[in-house]
């Protein structure tokens, strides 16, 4: 046994234990005969640093992994990082810019080499930070989405999908980031509300018979208008369907088409259609019979005005930035007399989350995956229960998105990433193959090939994470050694479609099985007021700062205790501090145990117990194990954490250790039994708590005595119902209620703490009287009462009712009864006055409707407190008789 320091200092133990676990290979102990259990970590960006969302996501995964390991399973937590195409390229480009160098100055090969150099030097920041959080990952087999084996898997999947007709090249609209010069995914688009304008335009009919009015937030796009749409059921425009409009500025003739996209209730009911620059218009154009190859494009890759295919854009506008062009177009429209009016409007505007520039829908040739075909098996897997979504409330959203899924654009105009394995001949034909030699063989001798310069979307490669990290396609065993499918995936709900669903699609396509059996979707960590955290608001929280201040265990326990299925977490540093106090309480309990000869248990099974208090704590331990097992089986992290918390704080520390003090200090029999039971219970606590608080539990595990193994690979407790003793449980529960009620009465009536009171009992059954005899020494010490025979003197006594018996505490001469009655009466009046005032405010509909929600919530909480206080004081006054 190693004597523990008086003060619990997380920093003194965390780095030491983590290094020990990792060096000893305890995150992946050799268990060749054990049941496999696998989870893969959502790979964080190699450029990233630990944020509060990572802390939540990885804490939950570590709880499950450590629990599985303690259950004796061959637990594998796959770890790695994502190459993060855009983010990484931006970091290295910024570094070069500080040296006055552009990537185009050094060429692609040299630039990519610089990125690999950067990764070697700076790319491990987040993995070091995950270690600080206590994540028990299989670092010995860390993966990277650009490593050699993983890259082979990516190329194979691309080629196979193309061969199967599920991946193709097409001209469609994409989210184009003109600042980065690449297409980006929806996830990388940030919609902001900005003050904009709505320009109402008059388009003349070609035959001169009239005009039609349209409105737009982007007037410059009229340079590429190809139609005006009206609703087929709008009687105002029925006669105009099929007629032509002559566009101002360009003079282009465009048709009026019927399409339900035009809403008769909005504006004029007529909508300008620019299929090459608006996602809705693109679909309208296709329904009107316009092929994508024929749609007009008026912007280049830098979002500057370029000439359309029909050559009708005025030369004066060519080369202008889109926003400069907007002002020029407005001036030309005013000059032509077709600008009806302008109204101010708040516009939902898409921005690139990294570049900060406005995103343009842009018509370009890209590679696409037939997501609709791949989605069908994934939909069926969720519908059949082969993949279980937790919480199930996400199923409706999942089905709605998957059943309406669009083709997935997987190409990006970057240099960093998996270069697309496609080679183009001079005539435009594409040859897809894993190697250039194979592509050349397809093209034939003498055909000059040029490789596609684009790279793949990082979501394409990370969609292979559950099986490519396990050795596919090199592994001979298609089930990858029993590791596929993974047991569970833990993910934020915000990447359900960008990552989780795509893993389902790719896994079922290539492994012919689901990638994971359970998908657990957690919420977001929000600021204390419930708002979303953002750097611009200045309300982000640094998890490493919290770890520095309170320890990793406290932060982890906060995350688990607050993680309630389907809800976001409100950040509350006071709760983190509270769980640091919880760790300190456990530390002090272990020090008390050491001081009283309680050490490491010599048995996994509960020791034989004869004393009721020992039978009770064994039963309480078993019930806690049952509660934690059930909660973790249902992914109720909050339920599991709170079951342990209540047991450790209230049952073990506050009551059991107090109840056994007379035995431990030699005044009563049963000391050897009690030490054995207390040591066993403390061991059970350490194992149960280990997945949540790994550092303090490992430290205490070794401090309590000599062990032949570390706690991280100990055995999870068995919830043995044979250890339950209902009679002992009832007796100690009765004792706790009696002591608690007597203490409350003493406090409410201002009885001096040191005063000893006689305890009379009335209407008690024989079993209650027997309990009073058995527990007399405990009552004397914890409640400061001594059993007295006969009836108590009438009046001036506190009365406590527990079950059938009334316990009477004479107070004559102990307190000033008249003064106490007066004090209680005055306190009751004050509490009732505040209660009624708050009740009146809450009864005022104007206050409830107009006040801030937090003010209403506080008023309700204060009202409940004052109601409870008044009731408590009335009870105290009533006790005086």
C-alpha positions in Angstrom: 0.0 0.0 0.0 1.3 3.4 -1.0 0.3 6.3 1.2 -1.6 8.9 -0.8 -0.8 12.6 -0.6 -3.2 14.7 1.3 -4.2 16.7 -1.9 -5.5 15.2 -5.1 -3.4 16.7 -7.9 -4.6 15.5 -11.4 -1.5 16.9 -13.2 0.8 14.8 -11.0 -0.7 11.5 -12.2 -2.2 12.0 -15.7 0.9 12.1 -17.8 2.6 9.4 -15.8 -0.2 6.9 -16.2 -0.9 7.6 -19.8 2.7 7.1 -20.7 2.7 3.8 -18.7 -0.4 2.4 -20.5 0.9 3.3 -23.9 4.4 2.0 -23.3 3.1 -1.3 -21.9 0.8 -1.8 -24.9 -2.3 -1.9 -22.6 -4.5 -0.1 -25.1 -4.4 -3.3 -27.1 -3.5 -6.2 -24.8 -2.9 -9.6 -26.4 -6.2 -11.5 -26.2 -6.2 -13.8 -29.2 -9.1 -16.0 -27.9 -11.3 -13.1 -26.7 -14.4 -11.8 -28.5 -13.4 -9.0 -30.9 -14.9 -5.5 -30.3 -14.1 -2.7 -32.6 -14.7 1.0 -32.9 -13.2 3.5 -35.3 -12.4 7.1 -34.3 -13.9 9.8 -36.6 -10.5 10.9 -38.0 -9.8 14.5 -37.0 -8.2 16.8 -39.5 -4.4 16.6 -39.4 -4.4 20.4 -39.1 -6.7 20.3 -36.1 -6.5 20.9 -32.4 -8.7 19.5 -29.7 -12.0 21.5 -29.4 -14.9 20.9 -27.0 -16.8 18.8 -29.6 -13.8 16.5 -29.9 -13.6 16.2 -26.1 -17.3 15.0 -26.1 -17.0 12.6 -29.0 -13.8 11.0 -27.9 -14.8 10.7 -24.2 -17.9 8.7 -25.2 -15.8 6.5 -27.4 -13.2 5.9 -24.7 -15.9 5.0 -22.1 -17.2 2.3 -24.5 -13.7 1.1 -25.3 -12.5 0.9 -21.7 -15.7 -0.8 -20.7 -15.4 -3.4 -23.5 -11.7 -4.0 -22.5 -12.8 -4.5 -18.8 -15.5 -6.9 -20.0 -12.6 -9.1 -21.3 -13.1 -8.4 -25.0 -10.4 -7.9 -27.5 -11.2 -4.2 -27.7 -9.7 -2.2 -30.6 -10.1 1.5 -31.0 -8.8 2.4 -34.4 -7.2 5.8 -34.5 -5.9 8.0 -37.3 -6.2 11.4 -38.9 -7.7 12.8 -42.1 -5.5 14.5 -44.6 -8.0 17.4 -44.8 -7.4 18.5 -48.4 -8.5 22.1 -48.3 -7.4 22.9 -44.7 -4.0 21.4 -45.0 -3.3 23.0 -48.4 -4.3 26.4 -46.9 -2.0 26.0 -44.0 1.1 25.2 -46.1 0.2 27.9 -48.7 0.1 30.4 -45.8 3.4 29.2 -44.6 4.9 29.6 -48.1 3.3 33.1 -48.5 5.2 34.3 -45.4 8.4 33.4 -47.5 7.0 35.2 -50.5 6.4 32.0 -52.4 3.2 30.8 -54.2 2.6 27.1 -54.8 2.5 27.8 -58.5 6.1 29.0 -58.2 7.4 25.6 -57.0 5.1 23.2 -58.9 2.8 20.4 -57.7 5.4 17.8 -56.7 7.5 20.1 -54.6 4.4 21.6 -53.0 3.1 18.1 -52.0 6.5 17.3 -50.6 6.4 20.4 -48.5 3.0 19.3 -47.1 4.5 15.9 -46.1 7.3 17.8 -44.4 4.8 20.0 -42.6 2.8 16.9 -41.4 6.0 15.3 -40.0 6.8 18.4 -38.0 3.4 19.8 -37.0 0.7 17.4 -38.0 0.5 15.5 -34.7 -0.9 18.2 -32.5 -4.4 16.8 -32.1 -3.1 13.2 -31.5 -1.0 14.5 -28.6 -4.0 16.3 -27.2 -6.2 13.2 -27.5 -3.7 11.5 -25.2 -4.1 14.3 -22.7 -7.9 13.5 -22.7 -7.0 9.9 -21.8 -8.1 8.2 -25.1 -7.0 4.6 -25.0 -6.5 4.3 -28.8 -4.4 1.7 -30.6 -1.6 4.1 -31.4 0.7 1.3 -32.5 -1.4 1.0 -35.6 -2.3 4.7 -36.2 -3.6 5.3 -39.7 -3.6 8.3 -42.1 -5.9 8.7 -45.0 -2.9 9.4 -47.3 -0.7 6.5 -46.1 0.2 3.9 -48.7 -2.2 1.1 -47.8 -5.1 3.4 -47.3 -4.4 5.1 -50.6 -4.5 1.8 -52.4 -8.0 1.2 -51.0 -9.1 4.7 -52.2 -7.9 4.1 -55.8 -9.4 0.6 -55.9 -12.8 1.9 -54.8 -12.8 4.7 -57.4 -11.9 2.3 -60.2 -14.4 -0.3 -59.1 -17.2 2.2 -58.8 -16.4 3.5 -62.3 -16.3 -0.1 -63.7 -19.7 -0.8 -62.2 -21.2 2.4 -63.7 -21.6 4.0 -60.3 -19.0 6.7 -60.8 -19.0 9.0 -63.8 -18.0 12.4 -65.2 -20.8 14.9 -65.6 -21.4 18.6 -66.1 -23.5 19.9 -63.2 -23.7 22.8 -60.7 -21.4 22.7 -57.7 -20.7 24.9 -54.7 -17.7 26.8 -56.2 -15.3 28.6 -53.8 -13.7 31.3 -56.0 -11.2 32.1 -53.2 -9.9 28.6 -53.1 -10.5 27.8 -56.8 -12.3 24.5 -56.0 -15.7 22.8 -55.6 -16.6 22.3 -52.0 -19.1 20.1 -50.2 -22.3 21.4 -48.6 -20.7 20.8 -45.2 -18.1 23.5 -46.0 -20.7 26.1 -46.9 -21.8 28.4 -44.1 -25.0 30.3 -44.6 -25.1 33.8 -43.2 -27.8 36.4 -43.0 -26.7 39.6 -44.7 -28.3 42.8 -45.6 -29.0 42.7 -49.3 -31.4 43.9 -51.9 -34.2 42.6 -54.1 -34.1 44.1 -57.6 -37.4 44.0 -59.6 -36.8 43.9 -63.3 -39.1 44.3 -66.4 -38.4 41.9 -69.2 -40.0 42.9 -72.6 -41.9 40.3 -74.6 -40.1 39.7 -77.9 -43.2 40.6 -80.0 -43.5 43.9 -78.3 -46.9 43.1 -76.9 -46.0 43.7 -73.2 -43.7 42.9 -70.4 -43.2 40.4 -67.6 -41.7 41.2 -64.2 -39.1 39.2 -62.3 -37.0 39.8 -59.2 -33.5 38.8 -58.2 -31.0 39.1 -55.4 -28.1 38.7 -58.0 -28.9 40.9 -61.0 -25.6 40.2 -62.7 -26.8 36.6 -63.3 -29.3 37.9 -65.9 -26.4 37.9 -68.3 -26.9 34.1 -68.5 -30.7 33.9 -68.2 -32.1 31.2 -70.4 -35.9 31.2 -69.5 -38.6 32.8 -67.4 -40.7 30.3 -65.5 -44.4 30.7 -64.5 -46.6 28.3 -62.7 -48.8 26.3 -65.1 -51.8 27.0 -62.9 -51.3 30.7 -62.8 -54.1 32.2 -65.0 -52.2 35.5 -65.4 -49.6 33.8 -67.6 -51.3 30.9 -69.3 -51.4 32.7 -72.6 -47.7 33.6 -72.4 -46.4 30.1 -72.0 -44.2 29.4 -75.0 -43.8 33.1 -75.8 -40.4 34.6 -75.9 -38.7 37.4 -73.9 -35.9 39.6 -75.2 -33.4 40.1 -72.4 -32.2 43.7 -71.7 -28.4 44.2 -72.1 -27.7 41.0 -74.1 -30.7 41.0 -76.4 -31.0 37.2 -76.0 -34.3 35.6 -76.8 -35.5 33.3 -74.1 -38.7 31.3 -73.7 -41.4 31.6 -71.0 -41.8 28.0 -69.6 -44.3 26.4 -67.3 -42.8 25.0 -64.1 -44.2 24.5 -60.5 -41.0 26.0 -59.1 -42.7 29.4 -59.8 -44.9 30.3 -56.9 -47.9 32.5 -57.8 -48.0 33.8 -54.2 -44.4 35.2 -54.3 -43.7 38.5 -56.0 -45.0 38.7 -59.6 -45.3 34.9 -59.8 -42.7 34.9 -62.6 -39.1 33.7 -62.0 -35.9 34.4 -64.1 -34.1 31.1 -64.8 -30.3 31.0 -64.9 -29.6 27.2 -65.0 -25.8 27.6 -65.1 -25.7 29.6 -61.8 -28.6 28.5 -59.5 -29.3 25.1 -58.1 -33.1 25.4 -58.4 -32.8 27.0 -61.9 -30.6 24.1 -63.0 -33.4 21.6 -62.3 -36.0 23.9 -64.0 -33.7 24.2 -67.0 -33.4 20.4 -67.3 -37.2 20.0 -67.0 -37.5 22.5 -69.8 -35.3 20.3 -72.0 -32.0 22.3 -71.7 -29.0 19.9 -71.5 -26.3 20.8 -69.0 -23.8 21.1 -71.9 -25.9 23.8 -73.4 -26.4 25.8 -70.2 -24.7 29.2 -70.3 -21.8 30.0 -68.0 -21.0 33.7 -67.3 -18.2 33.3 -64.7 -14.7 32.0 -64.7 -13.0 30.1 -61.9 -12.2 33.4 -60.2 -15.8 34.5 -60.3 -15.1 37.1 -63.0 -17.4 37.7 -65.9 -16.6 35.7 -69.0 -18.2 35.5 -72.4 -21.1 33.1 -72.7 -21.2 30.5 -75.5 -23.6 32.7 -77.6 -21.3 35.7 -77.4 -23.9 38.1 -76.2 -22.3 39.6 -73.0 -21.1 43.1 -73.7 -17.3 43.3 -74.0 -17.2 46.1 -71.4 -18.3 43.6 -68.7 -15.8 40.9 -69.5 -13.2 40.4 -66.8 -15.1 42.3 -64.1 -15.4 40.8 -60.7 -18.9 39.5 -60.1 -19.7 42.3 -57.6 -18.2 45.0 -59.8 -20.3 43.5 -62.6 -23.4 43.8 -60.4 -23.1 47.5 -60.2 -22.4 47.8 -63.9 -25.4 45.7 -64.8 -27.7 47.7 -62.5 -26.5 50.9 -64.2 -27.3 49.4 -67.6 -30.7 48.2 -66.5 -31.5 51.7 -65.1 -30.3 53.2 -68.4 -32.6 50.8 -70.3 -35.5 51.8 -68.1 -36.2 48.2 -67.0 -35.3 48.5 -63.3 -38.7 48.8 -61.6 -37.7 49.2 -58.0 -35.3 48.0 -55.4 -36.2 46.8 -51.9 -34.0 46.1 -48.9 -34.0 42.4 -47.9 -32.2 40.1 -45.5 -30.6 37.5 -47.8 -29.5 34.0 -46.8 -26.0 34.0 -48.4 -23.6 31.0 -48.7 -20.0 31.5 -47.7 -17.0 29.2 -47.8 -16.3 28.4 -44.2 -12.5 28.5 -44.8 -12.1 31.1 -47.5 -14.8 33.5 -46.2 -15.9 34.4 -49.8 -19.4 34.1 -51.2 -20.0 30.7 -52.8 -21.2 30.6 -56.4 -23.2 27.8 -57.9 -21.0 27.1 -60.9 -21.4 24.8 -63.9 -18.4 22.6 -64.4 -17.2 19.1 -65.3 -16.7 17.0 -62.2 -16.7 13.3 -61.1 -19.9 12.1 -59.5 -20.9 9.0 -57.5 -24.4 7.5 -58.1 -25.4 8.0 -54.5 -29.0 7.1 -55.1 -28.1 3.6 -56.1 -25.6 3.2 -53.3 -28.1 4.6 -50.8 -30.7 1.8 -51.2 -28.9 -1.0 -49.2 -28.1 1.5 -46.5 -31.7 2.6 -46.2 -32.8 -1.0 -46.0 -30.1 -1.7 -43.3 -31.5 1.0 -41.1 -35.1 0.0 -41.8 -34.4 -3.7 -41.0 -32.5 -2.9 -37.8 -29.2 -4.2 -39.2 -27.9 -0.7 -38.3 -29.5 0.7 -35.2 -29.6 4.5 -34.9 -29.4 5.8 -31.4 -31.4 7.8 -30.6 -34.1 6.4 -33.0 -35.5 9.9 -33.4 -32.9 10.4 -36.2 -34.4 7.7 -38.4 -37.0 10.0 -40.0 -34.3 12.6 -40.9 -32.1 9.8 -42.2 -34.7 8.3 -44.5 -35.9 11.7 -45.8 -32.3 12.7 -46.8 -31.3 9.3 -48.2 -34.5 8.8 -50.2 -33.9 12.2 -51.9 -30.2 12.0 -52.2 -28.4 13.8 -55.1 -25.4 12.7 -57.1 -22.2 13.2 -55.0 -19.5 15.4 -56.4 -16.2 13.8 -55.4 -13.6 15.8 -57.3 -11.8 18.8 -55.9 -9.5 21.3 -57.7 -6.6 20.9 -55.2 -3.1 19.6 -55.2 -3.2 17.9 -51.8 -5.1 14.7 -51.7 -5.7 11.4 -53.6 -5.2 12.4 -57.2 -8.0 11.0 -59.3 -6.9 7.9 -61.2 -8.1 9.0 -64.6 -6.2 9.9 -67.7 -7.5 12.0 -70.6 -6.7 11.5 -74.3 -6.4 14.6 -76.4 -9.9 14.0 -77.8 -11.4 14.2 -74.3 -11.9 10.4 -73.7 -11.2 9.4 -70.1 -9.5 6.2 -69.0 -9.9 5.1 -65.4 -7.4 2.7 -63.9 -5.3 2.2 -60.7 -2.0 2.9 -62.6 -1.0 4.8 -65.6 0.2 1.6 -67.3 -3.3 0.1 -67.0 -4.8 3.3 -68.4 -2.3 3.3 -71.3 -3.2 -0.3 -72.1 -6.9 0.7 -72.2 -6.2 3.7 -74.5 -3.8 1.8 -76.8 -0.3 2.5 -78.0 0.4 5.9 -79.3 -2.4 7.7 -77.5 -1.0 10.5 -75.4 -2.5 10.6 -72.0 -2.6 13.4 -69.4 -3.6 12.6 -65.8 -6.6 14.4 -64.3 -5.0 17.1 -62.0 -8.0 17.0 -59.5 -8.0 15.2 -56.2 -10.8 13.4 -54.4 -13.1 14.9 -51.8 -11.8 13.9 -48.4 -15.2 12.5 -47.5 -14.7 10.0 -50.3 -11.6 8.5 -48.7 -12.9 8.7 -45.1 -16.1 6.8 -46.2 -13.8 3.8 -46.4 -12.5 4.3 -42.8 -14.3 1.3 -41.1 -12.6 -1.3 -43.4 -9.6 0.4 -45.2 -8.1 1.0 -41.7 -8.2 -2.7 -41.1 -6.2 -3.7 -44.1 -8.6 -3.8 -47.0 -8.0 -4.6 -49.8 -4.7 -6.3 -48.9 -6.2 -8.5 -46.1 -7.1 -11.9 -47.5 -9.9 -12.5 -45.0 -13.0 -10.6 -46.3 -14.2 -10.3 -42.7 -10.9 -8.7 -41.7 -10.3 -11.0 -38.8 -13.8 -10.6 -37.3 -13.3 -6.9 -37.0 -15.9 -5.9 -39.6 -18.5 -4.8 -39.1 -17.5 -2.5 -36.3 -19.6 -2.7 -33.1 -20.5 0.9 -32.8 -19.8 4.3 -34.4 -20.0 7.4 -32.2 -20.6 10.6 -34.3 -21.9 14.1 -34.0 -25.3 14.3 -35.7 -23.9 17.1 -37.9 -22.0 14.6 -40.1 -24.7 12.0 -40.3 -24.9 12.4 -44.1 -21.5 13.7 -45.0 -19.7 10.8 -43.3 -21.9 8.2 -41.5 -24.3 7.6 -44.4 -21.4 7.4 -46.9 -19.6 4.8 -44.8 -22.9 2.8 -44.9 -23.0 3.1 -48.7 -19.4 2.2 -49.4 -19.2 -0.5 -46.7 -22.2 -2.3 -48.0 -21.0 -1.9 -51.6 -17.5 -3.3 -51.0 -17.8 -5.4 -47.9 -21.3 -6.7 -48.5 -22.2 -5.9 -44.9 -23.0 -2.9 -42.7 -19.9 -0.9 -41.5 -21.2 -0.8 -37.9 -24.1 -2.3 -36.0 -25.0 0.8 -34.0 -24.6 4.4 -34.9 -24.7 6.6 -31.8 -25.4 10.3 -32.6 -24.6 12.8 -29.9 -25.5 16.5 -29.8 -23.4 19.6 -29.8 -21.7 21.3 -26.9 -23.2 24.7 -26.7 -22.3 27.8 -24.6 -23.9 28.2 -21.2 -26.8 30.2 -22.6 -27.5 27.6 -25.2 -26.1 29.5 -28.1 -23.8 27.8 -30.6 -20.1 28.3 -29.9 -18.1 30.3 -32.4 -14.9 32.1 -32.5 -16.6 35.2 -33.8 -18.9 35.3 -30.7 -15.9 34.7 -28.4 -17.8 32.0 -26.5 -15.7 28.9 -27.4 -14.2 26.8 -24.6 -10.7 25.3 -24.7 -10.9 21.8 -23.3 -7.2 21.8 -22.6 -7.6 24.8 -20.4 -10.3 22.9 -18.5 -8.0 19.9 -18.2 -5.2 22.2 -16.9 -7.5 23.6 -14.3 -9.7 20.7 -13.2 -8.1 17.5 -14.6 -9.1 15.3 -17.5 -11.2 13.1 -15.3 -13.4 15.9 -14.2 -14.0 17.1 -17.8 -14.6 13.5 -19.0 -17.2 12.9 -16.2 -18.9 16.2 -17.1 -19.2 15.1 -20.7 -20.7 11.7 -19.8 -23.0 13.0 -17.1 -24.4 15.7 -19.4 -24.7 13.5 -22.5 -28.5 12.8 -22.7 -29.7 11.2 -25.9 -31.0 13.7 -28.4 -30.0 16.8 -26.5 -27.2 19.3 -26.8 -24.9 19.9 -23.9 -24.7 23.3 -22.3 -21.2 24.1 -21.1 -21.1 24.7 -17.4 -17.7 25.1 -15.9 -19.1 25.0 -12.4 -20.3 21.4 -13.1 -16.7 20.5 -14.2 -15.5 21.9 -11.0 -18.1 19.9 -9.2 -16.8 16.7 -10.7 -13.3 17.7 -9.7 -14.7 17.9 -6.2 -16.2 14.4 -6.7 -12.7 13.1 -7.6 -11.3 14.7 -4.5 -14.0 13.1 -2.3 -13.1 9.7 -3.7 -9.4 10.5 -3.1 -10.2 11.3 0.5 -12.3 8.2 0.9 -9.3 6.1 -0.2 -7.1 8.0 2.3 -9.6 7.2 5.0 -9.5 3.6 4.0 -5.7 3.5 4.1 -5.7 5.1 7.6 -8.1 2.4 8.8 -6.4 -0.6 7.5 -8.6 -1.1 4.4 -6.6 -2.2 1.4 -6.9 -3.9 -2.0 -9.5 -6.7 -2.1 -8.2 -10.3 -2.3 -11.3 -11.5 -4.1 -13.5 -10.8 -7.1 -16.6 -12.1 -5.4 -18.1 -10.2 -2.5 -16.7 -11.3 0.9 -19.0 -13.1 3.3 -20.8 -10.6 5.5 -22.8 -10.9 8.7 -23.3 -7.3 9.7 -26.4 -5.6 8.2 -24.3 -2.5 7.2 -21.9 -4.7 5.2 -24.8 -6.7 3.6 -26.4 -3.4 2.7 -23.3 -1.9 1.0 -22.7 -5.1 -1.0 -26.3 -5.0 -2.2 -26.0 -1.4 -3.1 -22.8 -2.2 -5.1 -24.6 -5.0 -7.0 -27.5 -2.7 -7.8 -25.1 0.0 -9.1 -23.3 -2.5 -11.3 -26.7 -3.5 -12.7 -27.7 0.1 -13.3 -24.4 0.9 -15.1 -24.6 -2.2 -17.2 -28.2 -1.5 -18.3 -27.3 2.2 -19.0 -24.2 1.5 -21.1 -26.1 -1.3 -23.0 -28.6 1.4 -24.0 -25.9 4.1 -24.6 -27.3 6.1 -21.7 -24.0 7.7 -20.7 -25.8 10.1 -18.3 -27.6 7.3 -16.6 -24.4 5.3 -16.1 -22.4 8.3 -14.8 -25.1 9.5 -12.5 -25.6 5.9 -11.0 -21.9 5.8 -10.2 -21.9 9.3 -8.8 -24.8 8.8 -6.5 -23.5 5.5 -5.2 -19.9 6.8 -4.6 -20.9 10.2 -3.1 -24.0 9.3 -1.1 -24.1 5.6 -0.4 -20.4 4.9 0.0 -18.7 8.1 1.2 -21.5 9.9 3.1 -23.1 6.9 4.7 -21.2 3.6 4.6 -17.8 5.1 5.8 -19.6 6.9 8.5 -21.6 3.9 9.6 -18.6 1.6 9.9 -16.4 4.0 11.9 -17.2 2.5 15.3 -16.3 -1.0 13.9 -13.1 0.2 12.3 -12.0 2.1 15.4 -12.2 -1.0 17.6 -15.4 -0.3 19.6 -17.4 -3.1 18.1 -17.0 -6.6 16.7 -16.7 -7.3 13.0 -13.6 -5.2 12.1 -12.0 -7.9 9.9 -15.2 -8.5 8.0 -15.8 -4.8 7.5 -12.3 -4.1 6.2 -12.7 -6.9 3.7 -16.0 -5.6 2.5 -14.9 -2.0 2.4 -11.8 -2.9 0.4 -14.0 -5.0 -2.0 -16.5 -2.2 -2.5 -13.7 0.3 -3.1 -12.3 -2.0 -5.8 -15.7 -2.3 -7.4 -16.0 1.5 -7.5 -12.6 1.9 -9.1 -13.4 -0.6 -11.9 -16.9 0.9 -12.5 -15.6 4.4 -12.5 -12.5 3.7 -14.6 -14.1 4.2 -18.1 -15.2 7.6 -17.0 -12.3 8.7 -14.8 -9.3 6.5 -15.9 -6.5 8.5 -14.2 -7.6 8.8 -10.6 -8.9 5.2 -10.6 -5.7 3.7 -11.8 -3.7 5.7 -9.2 -6.0 4.6 -6.4 -6.0 1.0 -7.7 -2.3 0.7 -7.2 -2.1 2.9 -4.0 -4.5 0.5 -2.2 -2.2 -2.5 -2.3 -0.1 -4.8 -4.4 -1.7 -5.8 -7.7 -0.7 -8.3 -10.4 -2.2 -6.2 -13.2 -3.2 -2.6 -14.0 -6.8 -1.4 -13.5 -7.1 -0.8 -17.3 -7.1 -4.6 -17.8 -9.0 -5.6 -14.7 -12.2 -7.5 -14.7 -15.6 -5.8 -14.9 -17.8 -6.5 -11.8 -20.5 -9.2 -12.0 -24.0 -8.1 -10.8 -24.6 -11.2 -8.7 -28.1 -11.1 -7.4 -27.3 -13.7 -4.8 -25.5 -11.0 -2.9 -28.7 -9.1 -2.2 -30.2 -9.2 1.3 -33.5 -7.5 1.4 -33.8 -7.4 5.2 -30.4 -5.8 5.7 -31.2 -3.3 2.9 -34.5 -2.4 4.6 -32.7 -1.9 8.0 -30.0 0.3 6.8 -32.3 2.3 4.6 -34.5 2.9 7.6 -31.5 3.9 9.6 -30.4 6.4 7.0 -33.8 7.9 6.8 -34.1 8.2 10.6 -30.6 9.8 11.0 -31.3 12.2 8.1 -34.7 13.3 9.4 -33.3 13.8 12.9 -30.4 15.9 11.6 -32.8 18.0 9.5 -35.1 18.6 12.5 -32.1 19.6 14.6 -30.9 22.0 11.9 -34.4 23.6 11.3 -34.9 24.1 15.0 -31.5 25.6 15.7 -30.5 22.8 18.1 -26.8 23.3 19.1 -24.6 20.8 17.1 -23.0 19.4 20.3 -26.3 19.0 22.2 -27.2 15.3 23.0 -31.0 14.7 23.0 -33.0 11.9 24.5 -34.9 9.9 21.9 -38.4 8.6 22.8 -40.4 6.3 20.4 -44.1 5.9 20.1 -46.2 3.3 18.1 -43.1 1.3 17.1 -43.4 -2.3 15.9 -41.1 -5.0 17.4 -38.8 -5.1 14.4 -38.3 -1.3 14.7 -37.5 -1.6 18.4 -35.0 -4.4 17.6 -33.4 -2.1 15.0 -33.1 0.7 17.5 -31.2 -1.7 19.8 -28.9 -2.9 17.1 -28.2 0.6 15.8 -28.0 2.5 19.1 -24.3 3.3 18.9 -24.7 4.6 15.3 -27.7 6.8 16.3 -25.7 8.1 19.3 -22.8 9.1 17.1 -24.4 10.3 13.9 -27.6 11.8 15.2 -26.4 12.7 18.8 -29.4 11.0 20.4 -29.7 8.5 23.2 -32.5 6.0 23.5 -34.9 7.0 26.4 -37.6 4.9 27.9 -41.1 6.0 28.6 -43.2 8.8 27.0 -41.6 12.2 26.4 -42.9 15.2 28.3 -45.8 16.9 26.5 -45.0 20.0 24.5 -41.7 21.5 23.5 -40.5 18.5 21.5 -39.6 17.8 17.9 -41.4 14.9 16.3 -40.0 12.8 13.4 -42.1 10.1 11.7 -40.4 7.2 10.0 -42.6 4.4 8.7 -45.1 3.5 11.5 -43.1 5.0 14.4 -43.0 8.5 15.8 -39.7 9.6 17.3 -39.8 12.4 19.9 -36.9 14.7 20.8 -37.6 16.8 24.0 -36.2 20.3 23.6 -37.1 21.9 26.9 -34.0 23.6 28.2 -32.1 22.9 25.0 -33.4 25.8 23.0 -35.6 28.8 23.7 -38.9 27.4 22.5 -40.8 30.7 22.4 -38.0 32.4 20.6 -37.8 29.5 18.2 -41.5 29.6 17.5 -41.3 33.3 16.8 -38.3 32.9 14.5 -40.0 30.2 12.5 -43.3 32.2 12.3 -41.4 35.2 11.0 -39.4 33.1 8.5 -42.6 31.4 7.3 -44.2 34.8 6.7 -41.2 36.0 4.7 -41.0 32.9 2.6 -44.8 32.9 1.9 -44.6 36.6 0.9 -41.8 35.9 -1.6 -43.6 32.8 -2.8 -46.9 34.7 -3.4 -45.1 37.6 -5.2 -43.3 35.2 -7.5 -46.6 33.3 -8.1 -48.4 36.6 -9.0 -45.6 37.4 -11.5 -45.8 34.0 -13.1 -49.6 34.3 -13.2 -49.2 37.5 -15.3 -49.4 36.5 -18.9 -47.6 39.6 -20.0 -44.5 38.7 -18.0 -44.4 35.1 -19.2 -44.8 36.1 -22.8 -42.5 39.2 -22.9 -39.7 38.4 -20.5 -36.6 36.6 -21.6 -36.9 32.8 -21.3 -34.1 32.6 -18.8 -35.9 35.2 -16.6 -39.1 33.2 -16.6 -37.2 30.0 -15.9 -35.4 31.7 -12.9 -38.8 33.0 -11.6 -40.2 29.5 -11.7 -37.2 28.0 -10.0 -37.3 30.7 -7.3 -41.0 30.1 -6.8 -40.5 26.4 -6.3 -37.7 27.1 -3.8 -39.9 29.4 -1.7 -42.8 27.0 -1.8 -40.5 24.2 -0.5 -39.0 26.6 2.1 -42.4 27.6 3.5 -43.5 23.9 3.7 -40.3 23.0 5.4 -40.6 25.8 8.0 -44.3 24.9 8.6 -43.2 21.3 9.3 -40.5 22.5 11.7 -43.0 24.7 13.6 -45.4 21.7 13.7 -42.7 19.6 15.3 -42.4 21.8 18.3 -45.9 20.6 19.4 
